[in-house]
Amino acid sequence: MENAKDLPRKERYHHGDLRAQLVEATRQLVEEVGPDHFSVSEACRRAGVSTAAPYRHFKTKDDMLAAVLADGMQRHFNAMRASVEDYEPATLDRIRALGRTYVGFAQREPGVFRLIFGSKGELDETKSEIVSELRPLEVVEREVAAILKREEIDEDVVRRAFLLWTFVHGLSFLLIDKKQNLECMGVDIEAALEEVAVRVMQEN
């Protein structure tokens, strides 16, 4: 069996955090060239390991993308939960913070955002497993319920949360796809987030 002293020096050095380094290298490539064009060999080069090294942790190229997807979903979910902590409970400030965080993640990591919400094929199974535990919409639902003083997530809560989510989700793709120049249209993103939050939460 291969042991650490038999490995090339740079692989011995990377052995303990090899998986994390490969995931980060893959994430960088997803941002630069997209999930359809990243190469395992380039990820290995950036991580400083041989092209055989990934197969200690990943069976296929899609497994590497799945790891990036899982990591991205977890960070996205954690960021949304953390974004409300500086604001008073049951306030619109928390709704706006969620929207700002959602859009901000898409702008910072458009490749990962597209991977999360646009992946197909084998990655769908990974995404389905994660979604069963991490649901960004559920975070919004809880905040909506608190503002409305509802003890349960009823149909009205779900409807309002869905309206809020679809707005920031669509806005995120408009921003990262750059198909519309929102600045030229005179759109203030922060003001738009506030107006939508007010309209959705104050409607009868």
N, C-alpha and C positions, 0 to 999 in steps of 0.2 A: 504493500500500500504506500502511496506517495506521502511523504511527510514534509514538514516545513523546510527542513534543511536541504531537501532535494530540489526545492523550487528555485528558479532564478531569483536573484536578490530583489528585484523590484516587485515580483509577485509575492515573495515572503513578506515584504513591507506592507503590501495592500491586503493581505489575506484576511485580516480581522474585519475590515470594513469594505471588502470588495463589493458586496451587493449594493451597499449604499452609494458607493462611488459610481457603479455602473448605472444605477437608477438616475443619479444626478447627471451623468454624461448623456444618457438617453433623453432626459428632460430638456437639456440644453439643445440637443439636436432637433427635438420635436418643435422647439421654439424657432429654430433657425430654418429648418427645411420641411417641417411637417411630418406627421407620423407615417406617411406613405413613402417617404424618401430617406429616412434615416437608415444608416447602415450599422450593423453590429461591429464591423471592423473599426469604423470611425469612433464608436462609443468606447471600444477597447483602447484605441490610441489615446483618447482623452483621459481615460482612467489610468493609463500607464500599465496595461496588462496585455497578455497575449490574447489572441482571438479564441483560444480554447478556454480561457478563464471563465467566461460567462456561464458555461454549461455546468458549473458547480452549483449554480443557483437558479438558472433558467433553462427550460427545455427548448424554447423556441424564441424567435424574434418577437412574436406577439406576447410572450410572457414578460418580456422586458417592457413593452408598451403597457401591459396590464398593470405592472408594478408602478409605473409613472401615473397611470390613471388612478389607481388606488390611493397613492400618496397625494395626488392633487385633490381628489374628492375629500380626503381627510383634512387637508389643510384648509380647503375652501369652507368646509363645515365648521372647523374650529375657529376660523376667522370670523364667521358670522356669529357664532355664539359669543365670542370675546368682544365683538363690536358693541354690544348693548350694555356692557358692564359699567360703563362710565355715566350712564343715564338713569334717571329715576324710573322705577317700574311703571308700567301701564301708561307710557307717554308716547306721543308721536315721534319724539326724538329717537326713540329706539327703532321705530319703523324706518326712519330716514337713515339711521346708521346701518341697518341691514342692507338697504338699497345701495348705499354708498360703497359698502364693503363688497357686495356682489359685483357691481360694475367695476370696482377697482381691481378685483382679482382678474377679471377678464382682460382688462387693459394691461396689467403687469405680465400676465402669462396667457396670451391669446392662443398659443399652440396647445397648451394643456387644457384650456377652457374648451377649445374645439374637440380635443380628444375625449373629454368627459361627456360632452353633450352631442357629439356628432359621430362617435365611434360606431362601427358596425361589425358584424360577423362574430368572431370568437371573443372579442372584447365585450360584447353585449352580456355574456354570461357573468363575467367578472363584475361588470357594472351593476347588474341585477342583484348580485349577492351583496354588494356594498350598499346599494340604495335601500335594501331592506333594513339596514342599521343606521345609515346616514341620510336623512332627508332634509335638505335645506328648506323645503316648503313647510316642514313640521316646525322649524324654528320660527318662521313667519306666523304660522297658525297660533302658536303659543302667545306671541306678542299681541296678535289681533284679539284673541280671547281675553287677555288681561285688560286691554283697553275697553273692551265691550262689557267687562265684568261677567264673563261667561265661565262657568265652572267646567264645561265640557266643550270639545271641539265639535260644534254643531254645523249644520249645513250653511248657515249664514257666515260663520267664521271661515269655513273652507272656501266659500265663494269669494269673500273679500281678500283672503290670503292669496288665492289664485290670481285675482286681478293684479295685486301688487307684484307677485312673482313674474307674471307674464310681461308686465311693463319693464321691469329691470332686466329680464332675460332678453327681450327683444332689443332693448336699448344697448345692452352689452354687445350683441352681434352687430348692430348698426355701427357702433364705435370701432370695433376691431376689424370689421370688414371694410370700413371706410368707403362705403358706397354712397353715403350722404355726408356732406360737410355740414355738421350741425352748427358749427360756429358761424358759417356764412348764412345759415338759416335763422340766426339770432337765438338759438336755443341755449339756455343756461341750464346745464345738467343739474346742478344743485337745486335750482329753483323748480325744475321739472319734478325732481324727486319729492320735494316738499309739497307741491301742488297735488300730485297724484296721491300722496299719503293722506292729505287733508280730504280730498274729494272721496276717496274710497272709504275712509273711516268715519266720515261725517254724514254720509248719505243715509237716507231713511230706509 
